[in-house]
Amino acid sequence: MDAELVELQRQLESAQQARSSVRLSERNVVELVHKLQERRFLDFDLLHTVSGKEYITPDQLRLEIETEIRKRGRVSLIDLSDVIGVDLYHVERQAQKIVADDPKLMLINGEIISQSYWDSVAEEINEKLQECSQISLAEIAAQLHIGSELVVTVLQPRLGTLVKGRLEGGQLYTPAYVSRITAMVRGAARAITVPTHLSTVWNSMQQLLQDMDGASGVSVEDSFFQSIFNGLLKEGEILGSLRAGVQWTPLVFAHAQRESVDSFFSQNSYISYEVLLKLALPQPKQYLQSRYPEGIPLDGVFVHPSMVEMLDAAVGDAVEHGNWIDCLSVLPAFIAGQDASKMLSLCPSIQKAIKSSTAVILGDTCVFSNNFIKGIFEQLEKEMDAFTHASQGLDLHSASVPKVGPGSSQRLESKEQADDEDSNISASEERPKKKRGKPTKASTVEKDSDSLDSMPNKGKKNQRKNKDSSSFVSSDAKVGSTKSSDKAKENKSNAPSEEWMMQRVLNLAPELEEVGGSEDPYAVPRQLCAHLRPMLLDSWTKRRKTMLSENAERRRRLLDNLQKQLDEAVLDLQLHEKALDLYEDDPSTSTILHKHLLKTMGTPIVDKILLTLDMDNKLKNGIEVEDKPNLPESLSSADRLSLAKGLPGSLSLKAQAVVEALEGKRVDTFMTALRALAEESGLLFKKLDKKLERTMLHSYRKDLASQVSSETDPVVLLPKVVALLHMQIYNKPLQAPGRAISAVVSRLKDKLPESTHKVLNDYHSATVTLLALQAAATGDEDDCSYDRILTKKEYLESLMPQLKELVLGTANS
């Protein structure tokens, strides 16, 4: 085997040294290498050099890159590309693999850097640090052309080994300098005897260092001082407390604070937070809670439980004897009303009394026993009965009473109005789900000049969703708030006013005057009246709520039904409105189509809305209305205007605008007015979206095709055929009266095959002739026109199969 190898080596050497008589061109060599790769004689990748005259393998490229890295320690990928002569893309790929395989290398900003390079850099930094005592990281980053974050990452593991220094606040310091600053911070902290903000101390030390070292002195950051200070505090070399990292309170000052607080609190059983703030305690409530866990923190003071026990005894005595008490008269004057109210809620006697309904708290600090309130109520009830049985001419509101401040007589009215609105809303919380819409069939064509007006009015199927009409009742309650207020005042015309009650209460309990203090001396009597008044007016309120609840339920059902019908009609109207844009270039035809659509689809919508809103307004005003009144099928213009004017406020103006738009010539104007009316009345105006439009168009087209297929009347067939062709060509439903059929047929001429349009045009002409003959006929069978009518009708019937086949064939295709 060895002999064979030696022989092969000899043959190879002789072949290499032999001169060939035939030389290959560079192109032939490239083709030869390509052919060898195709036949897989070369089972490894080859990379082109930048010059294009050499090949290099990925392994060789990796070897040369690693050689450059070992030689330099830090090398740029762009430089490697120039040195090796390989495209930058291949160099980047190999560099990523090399860095991934070697944890001592890193690829940053297009450069490969080794750990040995960082070690040499760290040694250079250490030499410079020992010379200067301080170096800025920004300066190092600028010299090395790298980021400051990378400098920190490189230096931190080498601090204490290669770099003899301390890194703090973006600066490197020598240990000797750190020791010097530590001694200064220790001395300054021990010299402080009062709470001090550390930033002022650091500023003073900065100034001191500048005075000592002059212009060549090292600048020290506040964070460096703070770090040293935190270390000294942790080691116990300085004593005190640090709040928020910057507010220093020495221990000697804390001892003085504690003694002062203990002395005041033990003598008075309470202490104000203001006292602690004057003693430089920034968080007095938290301090007292930690110092006296058994104490009770209030908003303005901190009290001992013995203070609550004293108040509890006084309140319990008052409740037990059927009297009342103002707890401010028992507590120190320094305790304000809000704190007194909280202390009152902590008293066991008041908690038990409120739970058993034997006492109530009025004016935040006054406790009234139920026996005391019952006595006042019985006296007021007797006097009210006397006034009730007196003559109707006696005015309870004209009694002379002292001035008790604004708004005292409006509290209950506002409360009752709120109760009325709540009853309306609660009665309309649940709504039945909306039923599916059903399409309406085309009506029978009248045999007159407008017999072609009838068009199939297709409603959307399976697209109705549940609507909640409670928004209408809620907004209606807001719109009619003024009337509700008037009714509330009218219903309470026989009830005593709050001023009358105030006078009687002060006569029965004169000691209640001036309880509220100088700011509002009648605050407690007013609250007592507010507490008593609902009991006196309970019967009126119950009857009123019952009546409003019944009316709200009837209104809810009425408006639910209107919302369902409005959803279907408005969506159909919006769908048909889209076809009118095609005829804007023909003013006369456009006007006819707009008017026809308003007449056939807009009129039922307006009539239904006006009749429903009129019934709703009557129910709201307490007028008796039948559940199922006999409503006319269609209203006249005068009837609509009369109903619109009978609606309240701005709703009447919007309704009149809709009636006016219905008599106009534009569907878009009518839709704008209708939308405004719906928003004003709280109804939902559903918009036609793309998905719903596609579903409706599909259903409409399918229904038209079915009607055309089953139609047997030659006259009725024509508008259905025209509508179906219009749908097939423009994908928009159209309702065209007899006067506009001719214009629609003419517009379809360029869109239809010539044969189809000829049949359609002949059918239209024959239909018009037939209708004219029928209009002119006298009704006598002997008349010659009768034969002509039969002939023309037979002709139309003969064309019907052909027309249906053409139209339905186009639809199927």
Protein Blocks (a to p, Z undefined) as FASTA:
>chain_A
ZZmmmmmmmmmmmmmmpccfbdcdfklmmmmmmmmmmnomaccdcdddfkopaccdfklm
mmmmmmmmmmnopacfklmmmmnopafklmmmmmmmmmmmmmkbcceehiacdfklmmmm
mmmmmmmmmmnopacfklmmmmnopafklmmmmmmmmgoilpgcddeehiacdfklmmmm
mmmmmmmmmmpcbdcdfklmmmmmmmmmmmmnommbccddfklmmmmmmmmmmnopagcd
deehlaccdfklmmmmmmmmmmmmmmnopacfklmmmnopablmlmmmmmmmmbccdfkb
ccdfklmmmmmmmmmmmmmnopaddfklmmcfklcfklmmmmmmmpmklmmmmmnopacc
ehhlaccdfklmmmmmmmmmmmmmmmmmmcfklcfklpccddebehklmmmmmmmmmmmm
mmmmmmmmpccddddddddddddddddfklmmpccddddehkaccddfklmmmmmmmmmm
mmmmmmmmmmmmmpccfklmmmmmmmmmmmlgoklojmlmmlmmmmmmmmmmmmmmmmmm
mmmmmmmmmmmmmmmmmmmmmmmmmmmmmmmmmmmmmmmmmmmmmmklmmmmmmmmmmmm
mmmmmmmmmmmmmmmmmmmnopacdfbdcddfbdcfklmmmmmmmpghjllmmmmmmmmm
mmmmbfklmmmmmmmmmmmnopacddddfklmmmmmmmmmmmmmmmmmmpmbfklmmmmm
mmmmmmmmnopacdddfklmmmmmmmmmmmpcfklmmmmmmmmmmmmmmmmmmmmpgoia
kbmklmmmmmmmmmmmmmmmmmmmmmmmmmmZZ
